[in-house]
Amino acid sequence: MSTAALQSSSDQHPESVRLLAVDCWTHDPAVAALIGAAHALIPIGEKLRDLSAQRPSIDRLIADEIGTVVWEATETGCVNIWRRTPHPSGLISLIWTELEDVRSRWIATRLRLEGLSPTAPDIAPWYERLQALEAEAPTVVVLWSGDATQRPQ
């Protein structure tokens, strides 16, 4: 479906039109702005943490409010196989959550456009398409790590 056809559809919510206009959620201009803002905030938080350590009169709370992303190794259940799991905090976690929500909305909008619903009597087509879209759309972890360009979109 073309972008023009989507925009002429008066029954579409403007956010749905925006999400349907991009072939992958990562191409939404809002995503680039959110990722850029989060990446720009991390060094500011680190600088404020350092400043607080050097000068105890400077409150560390501001840096904590900005937050960061800590990557922790977690077990996968397989012997000697670990996965790096991100744990965002502060404002960074709010941006991370918004990015996950944009991805989820992009998937849900695609499913609605295709007429698929989880409340249909036969949910198999919905579930199969959901799985395909989940596999097709890079996760926030992949996007954050900079690997989204290496995945098929």
Buried (B, 14 or more C-beta within 10 A) or exposed (E): EEEEEBBEEEEBEEEBBBBBBBEBBBEBEBBEEBBEEBBEBBEEBEEBBEBBEEEEEBEBEBBBBBBBBEEEEEEEEEEEEEEEEBEBBBBBBBBBEBBEEBBEBBBBBBBEBEEBEEEEEEEEBBEEBBEEBEEBBBBBBBBBBEEBEEBEE
